[in-house]
Amino acid sequence: MKKKLLFAAALVFIACAFTSCTKTCKTCKQVAYVNGVYDHDVQSDQEYCGAELIALEALDPVTIGNTTTKWECN
């Protein structure tokens, strides 16, 4: 009986360990639009994961005059 409980506990632990290792990552860059038309990349592509990715995706576009800068992630 103890072996079965230990085996079940080990399976649960292994299952949790494998699922916690998966990260959600995306490649993001900051781009600029002038009058709503793509103009240029402000920052080159870079990979972001976890909380840093969530923070970037939550940022609102910034508009100054007719130029809008925003983050785009794939």
C-alpha positions in Angstrom: 0.0 0.0 0.0 2.8 2.4 0.8 4.5 1.7 -2.5 1.3 2.6 -4.4 0.9 5.9 -2.5 4.6 6.7 -3.0 4.3 5.8 -6.7 1.2 8.0 -7.1 2.8 10.9 -5.3 5.9 10.5 -7.5 3.7 10.6 -10.7 2.0 13.8 -9.5 5.3 15.4 -8.7 6.8 14.5 -12.1 3.6 15.8 -13.9 3.8 19.1 -12.1 7.5 19.4 -12.7 7.1 19.0 -16.4 4.2 21.4 -16.8 5.9 24.1 -14.8 8.9 24.2 -17.1 7.0 25.3 -20.1 7.4 29.0 -20.8 5.4 31.2 -23.1 7.9 33.2 -25.2 7.4 35.5 -28.1 9.7 37.6 -30.3 8.8 41.3 -29.9 10.0 44.5 -31.4 9.1 48.2 -31.0 7.8 49.8 -34.2 6.8 53.2 -35.3 3.8 54.2 -37.4 3.4 57.7 -39.0 -0.2 58.6 -39.8 -1.1 54.9 -39.3 1.4 53.6 -41.9 4.4 51.5 -40.9 7.5 53.7 -40.8 10.4 51.8 -39.2 11.6 49.5 -36.4 12.6 51.4 -33.3 14.1 48.3 -31.7 15.2 45.0 -33.3 13.6 41.6 -32.6 14.2 40.2 -29.1 12.7 37.2 -27.3 10.7 37.9 -24.2 9.1 35.3 -21.8 6.9 35.2 -18.7 6.2 38.3 -16.7 8.3 40.5 -19.0 6.3 39.4 -22.0 3.0 40.0 -20.2 4.2 43.5 -19.2 5.1 44.4 -22.8 1.8 43.1 -24.2 0.0 45.2 -21.7 1.6 48.5 -22.8 -0.5 50.9 -24.7 0.8 52.6 -27.9 2.4 56.0 -27.4 1.4 58.7 -29.8 3.4 62.0 -30.2 2.1 64.2 -33.0 1.4 62.0 -35.9 3.9 59.2 -34.9 2.7 56.2 -32.9 5.2 53.8 -31.3 4.0 50.4 -30.0 5.3 46.9 -29.2 4.4 44.0 -31.6 4.9 40.4 -30.6 4.8 37.2 -32.7 
